[in-house]
Every structure is written in structure tokens, then in C-alpha cells.
Amino acid sequence: MWKRTVDLTYRRLAFLRDTSEADIRRTLRVSYIKVAEAQARGAIHFHAVLRLDEATPAGTWAPPPDWATAGLL
């Protein structure tokens, strides 16, 4: 289910930028961290933080393009 969320994030960003999903994936990377929390009633609750980074080789980091703002995300 998480892969679907990330894939839909790329798709929605492409729609908002009026470009292709492949172009978005070449331009930036959706980085994230998620934590599962067990609630007292027995349900599992997830917290997630998404971040947009410039698409760079693995192990390196760069800030996102100017158009990739928190408001857009």
C-alpha cells in the first residue's frame, strides 16, 4: 500500500506541473520516513513525513528544484 501512495504522489505532481510522470521521476525523488504506532484499542496508526529531493545518485542529497515547494506537496 505504501508503494501505491508514493506512486500516486509522483503522478499527482506530474498532473500539477502539467508534465509526464517520467519527467517528474527524473527531476526529483520523494523521500519519506514512516512510523507505525499501536493504539490502546489495538489498531495500528501510521505517521509519515514526505520530503521532495532533487533526483541524485544514491548516497547523495540535493535540495529540490525551486518549483517543488511544501505547498505543492
N, CA and C atoms as a LAMMPS dump frame, in Angstrom:
ITEM: TIMESTEP
0
ITEM: NUMBER OF ATOMS
219
ITEM: BOX BOUNDS ff ff ff
-5.0000000000000000e+02 5.0000000000000000e+02
-5.0000000000000000e+02 5.0000000000000000e+02
-5.0000000000000000e+02 5.0000000000000000e+02
ITEM: ATOMS id mol type element x y z
1 1 1 N 0.813 -1.178 0
2 1 2 C 0 0 0
3 1 3 C 0.874 1.266 0
4 2 1 N 2.027 1.216 0.647
5 2 2 C 2.878 2.408 0.697
6 2 3 C 3.436 2.737 -0.677
7 3 1 N 3.811 1.724 -1.466
8 3 2 C 4.308 1.955 -2.823
9 3 3 C 3.258 2.692 -3.646
10 4 1 N 2.014 2.315 -3.476
11 4 2 C 0.933 2.981 -4.2
12 4 3 C 0.849 4.463 -3.809
13 5 1 N 1.012 4.758 -2.549
14 5 2 C 0.978 6.152 -2.087
15 5 3 C 2.092 6.963 -2.744
16 6 1 N 3.295 6.417 -2.769
17 6 2 C 4.43 7.126 -3.379
18 6 3 C 4.215 7.273 -4.888
19 7 1 N 3.759 6.214 -5.544
20 7 2 C 3.5 6.287 -6.984
21 7 3 C 2.436 7.343 -7.303
22 8 1 N 1.384 7.392 -6.506
23 8 2 C 0.339 8.392 -6.723
24 8 3 C 0.84 9.805 -6.443
25 9 1 N 1.801 9.943 -5.54
26 9 2 C 2.402 11.256 -5.283
27 9 3 C 3.129 11.752 -6.527
28 10 1 N 3.924 10.875 -7.155
29 10 2 C 4.595 11.252 -8.408
30 10 3 C 3.574 11.607 -9.484
31 11 1 N 2.526 10.804 -9.587
32 11 2 C 1.506 11.029 -10.618
33 11 3 C 0.798 12.371 -10.403
34 12 1 N 0.477 12.676 -9.151
35 12 2 C -0.216 13.934 -8.854
36 12 3 C 0.695 15.137 -9.099
37 13 1 N 1.975 15.019 -8.733
38 13 2 C 2.924 16.104 -9
39 13 3 C 3.04 16.351 -10.498
40 14 1 N 3.052 15.286 -11.286
41 14 2 C 3.114 15.422 -12.746
42 14 3 C 1.877 16.158 -13.261
43 15 1 N 0.726 15.805 -12.727
44 15 2 C -0.514 16.476 -13.118
45 15 3 C -0.45 17.973 -12.771
46 16 1 N -0.018 18.284 -11.56
47 16 2 C 0.053 19.682 -11.13
48 16 3 C 1.059 20.49 -11.929
49 17 1 N 2.129 19.844 -12.382
50 17 2 C 3.166 20.517 -13.181
51 17 3 C 2.885 20.453 -14.679
52 18 1 N 1.813 19.763 -15.064
53 18 2 C 1.447 19.581 -16.468
54 18 3 C 2.598 18.983 -17.274
55 19 1 N 3.137 17.877 -16.749
56 19 2 C 4.227 17.166 -17.398
57 19 3 C 4.022 15.668 -17.194
58 20 1 N 4.948 14.867 -17.67
59 20 2 C 4.805 13.418 -17.536
60 20 3 C 5.347 12.936 -16.184
61 21 1 N 4.84 11.802 -15.767
62 21 2 C 5.336 11.199 -14.529
63 21 3 C 6.813 10.837 -14.663
64 22 1 N 7.218 10.365 -15.84
65 22 2 C 8.624 10.016 -16.067
66 22 3 C 9.522 11.24 -15.91
67 23 1 N 9.058 12.393 -16.379
68 23 2 C 9.841 13.628 -16.231
69 23 3 C 9.979 14.013 -14.758
70 24 1 N 8.914 13.871 -14.001
71 24 2 C 8.968 14.169 -12.569
72 24 3 C 9.954 13.236 -11.877
73 25 1 N 9.905 11.949 -12.195
74 25 2 C 10.81 10.974 -11.566
75 25 3 C 12.272 11.242 -11.914
76 26 1 N 12.535 11.785 -13.114
77 26 2 C 13.913 12.145 -13.489
78 26 3 C 14.375 13.399 -12.747
79 27 1 N 13.434 14.248 -12.369
80 27 2 C 13.748 15.544 -11.767
81 27 3 C 13.881 15.486 -10.258
82 28 1 N 12.994 14.742 -9.597
83 28 2 C 13.037 14.713 -8.142
84 28 3 C 12.716 13.344 -7.582
85 29 1 N 13.001 13.208 -6.307
86 29 2 C 12.772 11.955 -5.584
87 29 3 C 11.897 12.261 -4.375
88 30 1 N 10.901 11.42 -4.164
89 30 2 C 10.071 11.531 -2.966
90 30 3 C 10.744 10.699 -1.878
91 31 1 N 11.25 11.371 -0.852
92 31 2 C 11.864 10.688 0.288
93 31 3 C 10.855 10.676 1.424
94 32 1 N 10.943 9.677 2.266
95 32 2 C 9.958 9.583 3.334
96 32 3 C 10.484 8.779 4.505
97 33 1 N 9.801 8.958 5.616
98 33 2 C 10.004 8.116 6.787
99 33 3 C 8.61 7.842 7.334
100 34 1 N 8.398 6.631 7.802
101 34 2 C 7.099 6.296 8.37
102 34 3 C 7.298 5.505 9.652
103 35 1 N 6.368 5.678 10.561
104 35 2 C 6.422 5.017 11.859
105 35 3 C 5.044 4.449 12.155
106 36 1 N 4.999 3.203 12.588
107 36 2 C 3.744 2.577 12.987
108 36 3 C 3.582 2.716 14.494
109 37 1 N 2.395 3.061 14.909
110 37 2 C 2.098 3.252 16.329
111 37 3 C 0.911 2.351 16.677
112 38 1 N 1.091 1.506 17.682
113 38 2 C -0.009 0.659 18.155
114 38 3 C -0.847 1.469 19.139
115 39 1 N -2.113 1.607 18.84
116 39 2 C -3.007 2.338 19.722
117 39 3 C -3.549 1.413 20.807
118 40 1 N -4.059 2.01 21.881
119 40 2 C -4.58 1.242 23.023
120 40 3 C -5.715 0.306 22.606
121 41 1 N -6.513 0.71 21.605
122 41 2 C -7.631 -0.119 21.174
123 41 3 C -7.201 -1.245 20.231
124 42 1 N -5.897 -1.332 19.966
125 42 2 C -5.367 -2.425 19.148
126 42 3 C -5.179 -2.091 17.682
127 43 1 N -5.602 -0.92 17.256
128 43 2 C -5.431 -0.514 15.858
129 43 3 C -4.011 -0.002 15.626
130 44 1 N -3.541 -0.144 14.411
131 44 2 C -2.236 0.387 14.029
132 44 3 C -2.453 1.725 13.328
133 45 1 N -1.701 2.72 13.722
134 45 2 C -1.794 4.078 13.183
135 45 3 C -0.425 4.438 12.611
136 46 1 N -0.4 4.973 11.391
137 46 2 C 0.867 5.334 10.753
138 46 3 C 1.058 6.843 10.727
139 47 1 N 2.278 7.269 10.978
140 47 2 C 2.699 8.65 10.798
141 47 3 C 3.721 8.631 9.662
142 48 1 N 3.63 9.594 8.775
143 48 2 C 4.575 9.653 7.665
144 48 3 C 4.988 11.095 7.415
145 49 1 N 6.25 11.283 7.063
146 49 2 C 6.772 12.581 6.662
147 49 3 C 7.337 12.408 5.262
148 50 1 N 6.838 13.215 4.324
149 50 2 C 7.322 13.174 2.946
150 50 3 C 8.211 14.381 2.697
151 51 1 N 9.229 14.164 1.873
152 51 2 C 10.14 15.253 1.521
153 51 3 C 10.481 15.114 0.051
154 52 1 N 10.586 16.214 -0.65
155 52 2 C 10.981 16.204 -2.05
156 52 3 C 12.449 16.579 -2.142
157 53 1 N 13.235 15.731 -2.795
158 53 2 C 14.657 15.97 -3.024
159 53 3 C 14.922 15.973 -4.518
160 54 1 N 15.996 16.624 -4.914
161 54 2 C 16.417 16.527 -6.308
162 54 3 C 16.857 15.092 -6.575
163 55 1 N 16.527 14.575 -7.741
164 55 2 C 16.937 13.222 -8.1
165 55 3 C 18.451 13.212 -8.306
166 56 1 N 19.17 12.515 -7.434
167 56 2 C 20.623 12.426 -7.49
168 56 3 C 21.027 10.962 -7.354
169 57 1 N 22.263 10.623 -7.644
170 57 2 C 22.703 9.243 -7.435
171 57 3 C 22.532 8.828 -5.972
172 58 1 N 22.35 7.552 -5.767
173 58 2 C 22.16 7.02 -4.405
174 58 3 C 23.316 7.444 -3.503
175 59 1 N 22.982 7.821 -2.295
176 59 2 C 24.001 8.211 -1.327
177 59 3 C 24.329 9.688 -1.314
178 60 1 N 23.755 10.447 -2.255
179 60 2 C 23.974 11.889 -2.267
180 60 3 C 22.639 12.587 -2.062
181 61 1 N 22.697 13.862 -1.702
182 61 2 C 21.488 14.632 -1.427
183 61 3 C 21.624 16.006 -2.019
184 62 1 N 20.52 16.54 -2.523
185 62 2 C 20.47 17.913 -3.017
186 62 3 C 19.073 18.457 -2.76
187 63 1 N 18.943 19.752 -2.519
188 63 2 C 17.611 20.316 -2.298
189 63 3 C 16.742 20.174 -3.55
190 64 1 N 15.439 20.246 -3.383
191 64 2 C 14.543 20.073 -4.524
192 64 3 C 14.619 21.265 -5.476
193 65 1 N 14.102 21.097 -6.683
194 65 2 C 14.008 22.243 -7.598
195 65 3 C 13.157 23.346 -6.958
196 66 1 N 13.309 24.563 -7.436
197 66 2 C 12.591 25.707 -6.865
198 66 3 C 11.073 25.539 -6.891
199 67 1 N 10.553 24.866 -7.89
200 67 2 C 9.1 24.713 -8.007
201 67 3 C 8.535 23.676 -7.038
202 68 1 N 9.369 22.83 -6.463
203 68 2 C 8.912 21.753 -5.563
204 68 3 C 8.834 22.279 -4.147
205 69 1 N 7.736 22.911 -3.813
206 69 2 C 7.569 23.531 -2.505
207 69 3 C 6.719 22.669 -1.577
208 70 1 N 6.722 23.004 -0.323
209 70 2 C 5.876 22.3 0.639
210 70 3 C 4.409 22.498 0.285
211 71 1 N 4.062 23.667 -0.207
212 71 2 C 2.685 23.916 -0.616
213 71 3 C 2.25 23.018 -1.751
214 72 1 N 3.128 22.77 -2.691
215 72 2 C 2.824 21.872 -3.798
216 72 3 C 2.645 20.447 -3.292
217 73 1 N 3.521 20.041 -2.36
218 73 2 C 3.428 18.689 -1.824
219 73 3 C 2.135 18.513 -1.026
